[in-house]
Amino acid sequence: MNAIIQLLGFLLIGVVIGYVARVVKPGRDKLGFKLTAVLGMAGALVGGVAASLIGKGSITELNFWGFVFAVIAAIALLAFAPVFAGDRK
């Protein structure tokens, strides 16, 4: 049961991080909700790992620095998403 709650929390935080990254990132994105959520979750994972590597957080808990790193990672992923999708404009 605890693993299910953690997974749901990760999914929800990923959606929030993806949304925050879209708001912060300048320019217009043509990405849908699903791709934004997936990139937010990937950003949460990358940001959590980065924060834990420099000793500012843990991958298993949400804290200020983990959130900041996650949003930065999600912004970077959003910036490169059109390149990965084949839209190189």
N, C-alpha and C positions, 0 to 999 in steps of 0.2 A: 504494500500500500504506500509506503514511504517513497519508493522508487517512482510510482505513478504520480505522486504529488510533485516530486522533484522534476519529472519530465514535463508536466503541465506548467510548472513555474518557469522552466527553461523556455518552453514554447511562448508563453506570455511575455516574458522579458525580451525574447528575440523579436517579437512583433513590435514591442515598444521601442527597442533600440533601432530597428529598421525604420520606424516612423520618425523618430528623432533625427536619424541620419538623413532622411529625405528632406526634412524641414531645414536642417542646418546646411546641407550641401547646396551650393548655388546652382542655378540652372534648372531646366525642366527635365524630368525623367518620364519615360514612356513605359515604366515598369508597372506591372499590376501588383495587387495586394499579395498574392502568393509569392512572387519573386522577391518583393520587398521583405516579407516575413522570413523567407529562407536566407536572404543576405543578412538580415538582422540577427538571425540565430547563428550564422557563421561568424559574424562580427562579435557576437557574445562569446563564442568559443575562442576565437583568436585573441580577443581582448582579455578574457579571463586567463588564458595561458600566458600572455605577455605580462600582465600584472603580477601573476604568481612567480614568473621568472625573475622579475626585478625586486621581488619581496614586498610588493604593495598590496597583495590580496591573495585570494585563493580561488581556484577554478570552481570550487564547490559552493561558494557563497558570494552573494552580491554585496559589493561595497562601492564607495565613491570612485576609487581609482579603477576598479574593474569596469565600472559603468563607463567612465571616460575613455578608457582604452577600447572598450567594445564599440562605442559610438565612432571613434576614430577609425577603427578597423572596418566598420560597416560603411562609413563614408568612402573609404578606399575601395571597398568591394563594389559599392554603387557606382563609383567613377569608372571602374573597369568592366562593369556588367555589359555595356553595349559592345565592347571589344570581344568579350567571350561569346556573346550572342550573334556575332557576325555583322553588327551594325557599326561600322567604323567611321561614322560621320563626326 
